[in-house]
């Protein structure tokens, strides 16, 4: 039986409680890209950072011990769209890192472009319908069905096709907000990425903002580490149309879409002065 999911309290309505006690000392900020600091767009290549986010995010990157964008996109792709070299970029759900302009890869993460492309090609043969967007990111792949005329039917056909592809047994498949993600079965996800960032920057407090299934790994990790007394901070859900229950279940507070993320970042920047 599905349990009822309640929306976490809005952070803008609870700034004193949410930001009380925070200081710049050993504080890190990590955010998803699509749906968090960039509005959803019909075409993936059209995604841009939300204009009102730019100034406070750039300012915070100069004040905090860590400012990071943690995305399912390739690291180089999200770096190009954000355009701030002082930020740490994490791509492919934790498989790739760009720190001070230098690329790195998580242990155990392997670029599987060829095998992923073979899987995508086979699924595409079985699901030849308009409106689907196929994305091979080397370490992972995404099938977007947001633009399909019938999203439910498109999802059902994709899932049926996956069952007919033997190679998918070596991969992990999970559903996000109008997207199916495919990646290798390993320990690499946004939860791993957050643990690595905390360790590498010796953080004492973290704010993580995200809106989709893969972000729940980081939100869950942050809350678990906090319960263990290892770190402080806030897990923040960004509410979109279709935000999954796993995000709401693992968040302390919520923000309604990208404009409220921008408003929160302005408040946070002011609090850090």
C-alpha positions in Angstrom: 0.0 0.0 0.0 1.3 3.4 -0.9 1.8 5.7 2.0 0.6 9.3 2.0 3.3 11.8 1.3 3.2 15.2 2.8 5.0 18.2 1.5 7.8 19.5 3.7 7.3 23.0 5.1 8.2 25.8 2.8 11.7 27.1 3.6 11.0 30.7 2.7 8.3 30.7 5.4 10.7 29.3 7.9 14.0 31.1 7.2 14.7 31.9 10.9 14.4 28.2 11.8 16.1 26.9 8.7 19.1 29.3 8.6 19.4 29.8 12.3 22.8 28.8 13.5 24.3 28.6 10.1 27.7 30.3 9.4 30.2 30.4 6.6 32.6 28.2 8.6 32.9 24.8 6.8 29.5 25.3 5.1 28.9 23.7 1.7 26.1 24.3 -0.8 25.2 21.6 -3.4 22.4 21.9 -6.0 21.0 19.9 -8.8 20.8 21.7 -12.2 17.6 20.7 -14.2 14.5 21.6 -12.2 16.5 23.3 -9.5 18.5 26.2 -10.9 17.3 25.7 -14.5 13.7 25.5 -15.6 12.5 22.5 -17.5 12.5 23.1 -21.3 11.2 20.9 -24.1 14.6 20.5 -25.7 17.5 19.5 -23.4 20.0 21.6 -25.3 17.9 24.8 -24.6 18.4 24.6 -20.8 20.0 27.6 -19.2 20.7 28.7 -15.7 17.9 30.7 -14.3 19.0 34.4 -14.5 18.0 35.3 -10.9 20.2 32.5 -9.6 23.5 33.7 -11.2 24.4 36.6 -8.9 23.7 35.0 -5.5 25.3 31.7 -6.6 28.4 33.5 -7.8 28.6 35.4 -4.5 28.1 32.3 -2.4 30.9 30.5 -4.3 33.3 33.1 -3.0 32.1 32.9 0.6 31.4 29.2 1.3 33.9 26.4 1.6 32.1 24.5 -1.2 29.6 25.5 -3.9 28.8 22.6 -6.2 26.3 21.7 -8.9 25.6 18.0 -8.8 23.8 16.9 -12.0 22.8 13.9 -14.1 24.2 15.7 -17.1 27.8 15.3 -18.2 30.1 17.4 -16.0 31.4 19.4 -19.0 27.9 20.1 -20.2 26.6 21.5 -16.9 29.8 23.5 -16.4 29.2 25.1 -19.8 25.6 26.0 -18.9 26.5 27.4 -15.4 29.6 29.2 -16.5 31.4 29.7 -13.2 34.8 28.1 -12.9 34.9 28.7 -9.1 32.2 26.0 -8.7 32.7 22.3 -8.4 30.8 20.4 -11.1 29.7 16.8 -10.5 28.2 15.0 -13.6 26.6 11.7 -14.4 25.1 11.4 -10.9 28.5 11.3 -9.2 30.7 9.6 -11.8 32.5 12.8 -13.0 34.0 15.7 -11.3 35.5 19.0 -12.5 37.4 20.8 -9.7 39.4 24.0 -10.5 39.1 23.1 -14.2 40.6 19.6 -13.7 38.4 16.5 -14.6 38.3 13.4 -12.4 36.3 10.2 -12.3 34.9 8.3 -9.3 36.6 5.0 -8.6 34.6 2.2 -10.2 32.9 4.5 -12.7 33.6 3.4 -16.3 32.7 5.2 -19.5 30.4 2.7 -21.2 29.4 4.8 -24.2 29.4 1.9 -26.7 27.3 -0.6 -24.6 24.9 2.2 -23.6 24.5 3.2 -27.2 23.8 -0.4 -28.2 21.1 -0.5 -25.6 19.5 2.8 -26.6 19.6 1.7 -30.3 17.8 -1.5 -29.5 15.1 0.2 -27.4 14.7 2.8 -30.1 13.9 0.1 -32.6 11.2 -1.2 -30.4 9.8 2.1 -29.3 9.6 4.3 -32.5 7.3 7.0 -31.3 7.7 10.8 -31.6 8.5 13.0 -28.7 11.2 10.9 -27.0 14.7 12.3 -26.3 17.6 9.8 -26.2 20.7 10.9 -24.3 23.9 8.9 -24.1 26.2 10.5 -21.4 28.9 7.9 -21.5 28.6 6.8 -17.8 24.8 6.8 -18.0 21.9 7.3 -20.3 18.5 9.1 -20.1 15.3 8.5 -22.0 13.1 11.6 -21.7 9.4 11.2 -22.5 8.1 14.7 -21.4 7.4 15.6 -25.0 5.5 12.5 -25.9 1.8 13.0 -26.8 0.8 10.2 -24.3 3.4 10.2 -21.5 1.9 7.1 -19.7 1.8 5.1 -22.9 5.3 6.1 -23.8 6.6 5.0 -20.4 4.8 1.7 -20.6 6.3 1.0 -24.1 9.8 1.9 -23.0 9.6 -0.3 -19.9 8.3 -3.2 -22.1 11.2 -2.7 -24.5 13.7 -2.7 -21.7 12.6 -6.2 -20.7 13.4 -7.4 -24.2 17.0 -6.1 -24.1 19.2 -8.8 -22.4 22.1 -6.3 -21.9 20.0 -4.3 -19.5 20.6 -6.9 -16.9 24.0 -5.3 -16.3 22.6 -1.9 -15.8 20.5 -0.1 -13.2 17.2 1.4 -14.4 15.2 3.9 -12.4 12.4 6.3 -13.1 12.5 10.1 -12.5 10.3 13.0 -13.3 9.2 12.0 -16.9 12.6 10.4 -17.5 14.1 6.9 -17.3 17.7 6.7 -16.2 20.1 3.9 -17.1 23.5 3.5 -15.4 26.0 0.8 -14.5 25.3 -1.2 -11.3 27.9 0.3 -8.9 28.0 2.5 -5.8 28.2 5.7 -7.7 25.2 8.1 -7.2 24.5 11.5 -5.8 24.7 10.2 -2.3 28.3 9.0 -3.0 29.1 12.4 -4.5 27.9 14.2 -1.5 29.9 12.0 0.9 33.0 12.6 -1.3 32.5 16.4 -1.3 32.0 16.4 2.5 35.2 14.5 2.9 37.3 16.4 0.4 36.3 19.8 1.8 36.0 18.8 5.4 32.5 20.2 5.7 30.7 20.5 8.9 27.3 21.7 7.4 25.7 21.1 4.0 22.7 22.4 2.2 21.5 20.2 -0.6 18.7 21.2 -3.1 17.2 18.8 -5.6 13.9 17.9 -7.3 14.1 14.4 -8.7 14.7 10.7 -8.0 18.5 10.8 -8.2 18.6 13.7 -5.8 16.9 11.6 -3.2 20.1 9.7 -2.8 21.9 12.8 -1.7 19.0 14.0 0.5 18.9 10.6 2.2 22.6 10.6 2.7 22.6 14.1 4.3 19.8 13.3 6.7 21.5 10.0 7.7 24.9 11.6 8.3 23.1 14.3 10.4 21.3 11.7 12.5 24.6 10.1 13.1 26.0 13.4 14.4 28.6 13.6 11.6 27.4 16.8 10.0 24.7 19.5 10.1 22.7 21.1 7.4 19.4 20.9 5.5 17.9 18.6 2.9 15.7 20.7 0.6 13.2 19.5 -1.9 12.5 21.7 -5.0 8.8 21.0 -5.9 8.0 20.5 -9.6 5.1 18.9 -11.4 5.8 15.3 -10.8 8.3 15.5 -8.0 8.7 11.9 -6.7 7.7 10.8 -3.2 11.3 9.8 -2.4 12.4 13.5 -2.6 9.6 14.7 -0.4 10.2 11.9 2.1 13.8 12.8 2.6 13.6 16.6 2.8 13.4 18.9 5.8 12.0 21.8 3.8 10.7 22.6 0.4 10.9 25.4 -2.2 8.3 25.8 -5.0 10.2 25.7 -8.2 13.3 27.5 -9.5 12.1 31.1 -8.7 11.9 30.2 -5.0 15.4 28.6 -5.2 16.6 31.9 -6.5 14.9 33.8 -3.6 16.4 31.4 -1.1 19.9 31.8 -2.5 19.5 35.6 -2.1 18.5 35.2 1.5 21.4 32.7 2.1 23.8 35.1 0.5 22.6 38.0 2.7 22.9 35.8 5.8 26.5 34.9 5.0 27.6 38.6 4.9 
